[in-house]
Amino acid sequence: MILSVPEQKKFYKLYYAAVDYMNLQEKILPGVKMNPQYCSYPDAIVLSQAFRKHPEHMATMPYLSKRKLTDEDKTILFSWTRIIPGKFYVVDHTPIGSFFVSEDEQRVYLVLGLRKPLEYLLGDELPVKVSTCLMPFHQKIITDGFFDYCEEPITEKQKVQLMKIYADAVKRGTVISVI
C-alpha cells in the first residue's frame, strides 16, 4: 500500500521544508536546498540523516508560524518530533503494507510506501535488514524514503525468531500502525 497522490504531494512539500529548516538551524550543508531539481542524491542522504538526528526542530513554533501552513500541515510537522530512526527487519509485505520489526525493541510496525509499495523497493526475499526512519503521517506510518541495507547475513535462527515476533504481534493485536 502507498500514499495517495495528494498525500504524496503534501509529504514531499512538508518534508523538503522541514529538512531545509533543520539544515538552516544545524548548518549541515549551507546553501543546499532539499529539492530534487537542485539537490544531489548524496547531499539528500546527508540531509535526511541529519534530519533523523534532529527531530526536535519540528517543535520550533517560530518556524511554523512564519510559513504559510495549514493547521493540518503544522500538526504533521509537529508529529515528526516522534520519528523513529533505526535498524529494522522487514519481515513481510502484504496488501495493507509491509511489516518492520525494530532491531532494538522488537516492536512490529505496519509501514506504507511513499510512491511505490515497499515490496517493489526492498524485494521479496525476506527478512531483510535496513536502516531507515519511520515517520507518522495522516494516522499512518511511512519511511523518509531512504534505506541503507545492512550487509550482515541473517541467520536461520534469527529468521525464526523474527517470524515468531511478527506472528505474536499479529495474534495479540500489538502491531503498531500509528506513532
C-alpha positions in Angstrom: 0.0 0.0 0.0 1.2 3.6 -0.7 0.1 7.1 0.0 -2.5 8.7 -2.3 -1.1 11.2 -4.8 -2.4 14.2 -2.8 -0.8 12.7 0.4 2.5 12.2 -1.6 2.5 15.9 -2.7 1.8 17.1 0.9 4.5 14.8 2.3 7.2 16.0 -0.1 6.2 19.7 0.3 6.5 19.4 4.1 9.5 17.1 4.2 11.6 19.3 2.0 10.6 22.4 4.1 11.4 20.5 7.3 14.8 19.3 6.1 15.6 22.7 4.8 14.8 24.3 8.1 16.8 21.7 10.0 19.7 22.3 7.6 19.5 26.1 8.2 19.5 25.6 12.0 22.2 22.9 12.1 24.3 24.3 9.2 24.9 20.8 7.8 25.2 21.8 4.1 24.8 25.6 4.0 23.1 26.9 0.8 21.8 23.4 -0.2 18.1 23.0 -0.5 16.3 19.7 -0.3 14.7 19.8 -3.7 15.1 17.0 -6.3 15.8 19.6 -9.0 18.7 21.3 -7.1 19.9 18.7 -4.6 22.2 15.8 -5.5 21.4 12.4 -4.1 24.5 12.3 -1.9 23.5 15.6 -0.4 19.9 14.5 0.1 21.2 11.4 2.0 23.4 13.6 4.2 20.5 16.0 4.9 18.0 13.1 5.6 20.4 11.5 8.0 20.9 14.8 9.8 17.1 15.3 10.0 16.8 11.9 11.7 19.2 13.2 14.4 17.4 16.5 14.9 13.6 15.9 15.0 13.3 18.5 17.9 13.4 21.3 15.3 9.8 20.3 14.2 8.6 21.6 17.5 10.0 25.1 16.9 6.9 27.2 16.7 8.5 30.4 15.2 9.3 28.4 12.1 5.8 27.1 11.9 4.1 30.4 12.3 6.3 32.2 9.7 5.3 29.7 6.9 2.0 29.7 5.1 0.9 26.3 6.5 -2.5 25.0 7.4 -3.2 23.7 10.9 -3.1 20.2 9.4 0.4 20.9 8.0 1.6 22.2 11.4 0.2 19.1 13.1 2.1 16.8 10.7 5.3 18.7 11.1 5.0 18.6 14.9 4.3 14.9 14.8 7.7 14.4 13.2 9.2 15.0 16.6 8.2 11.4 17.1 10.2 9.9 14.2 11.9 6.6 14.8 15.2 6.2 13.1 17.0 2.9 13.4 17.6 -0.5 12.1 14.6 -2.7 11.2 14.0 -6.2 9.8 11.4 -6.1 7.0 9.6 -9.5 7.6 6.5 -9.4 5.3 4.8 -7.5 2.5 1.0 -7.6 2.4 -1.7 -5.6 0.6 -2.1 -3.4 3.6 1.6 -2.6 4.0 4.9 -4.0 5.0 5.8 -5.2 8.5 9.0 -4.0 10.1 10.5 -5.4 13.3 12.7 -2.9 15.2 16.1 -4.3 16.0 16.3 -2.9 19.5 12.8 -3.1 20.9 11.5 -5.9 18.8 8.3 -4.0 18.1 6.4 -4.6 14.9 5.3 -1.7 12.7 2.9 -1.6 9.7 4.6 0.7 7.2 3.4 2.1 3.9 5.4 3.1 0.9 5.5 6.7 -0.3 5.1 6.4 -4.1 5.7 2.6 -4.6 4.9 -0.4 -2.4 7.9 -1.2 -0.3 8.0 -4.7 -1.8 9.0 -3.0 -5.0 11.8 -1.2 -3.4 13.0 -3.8 -0.9 12.4 -7.0 -2.8 10.5 -10.1 -1.7 13.5 -12.1 -0.3 12.7 -11.6 3.4 13.6 -10.9 6.0 16.0 -8.1 5.1 17.7 -5.7 7.5 17.6 -1.9 6.7 18.4 1.3 8.3 15.7 3.9 7.8 13.4 6.3 9.6 9.8 5.6 10.4 7.5 8.7 10.4 3.9 9.4 11.3 1.8 10.8 8.5 -2.0 11.0 8.5 -2.6 8.3 11.1 -0.2 6.0 9.1 3.5 5.1 9.3 5.8 5.8 6.4 9.5 6.0 5.9 11.5 9.0 4.8 12.2 7.1 1.6 15.9 6.4 2.3 17.1 2.9 3.0 20.6 1.6 3.8 20.9 -2.2 3.6 22.7 -3.8 6.4 25.2 -6.3 5.0 25.5 -8.7 7.8 23.7 -12.0 7.0 20.6 -13.0 8.8 20.9 -16.5 10.3 18.2 -19.1 10.2 17.8 -18.8 14.0 17.3 -15.0 13.6 14.7 -15.6 10.9 12.8 -18.0 13.1 12.9 -15.5 16.0 11.8 -12.6 13.8 8.8 -14.6 12.4 7.8 -15.5 15.9 7.9 -11.9 17.0 5.9 -10.9 13.9 3.3 -13.7 14.4 2.9 -13.0 18.1 2.3 -9.3 17.4 -0.3 -10.1 14.8 -2.0 -12.6 17.1 -2.0 -10.3 20.1 -3.1 -7.2 18.0 0.0 -5.3 19.0 1.2 -4.3 15.6 1.9 -0.6 15.7 0.2 1.3 12.8 0.3 4.8 14.2 3.2 6.6 16.0 
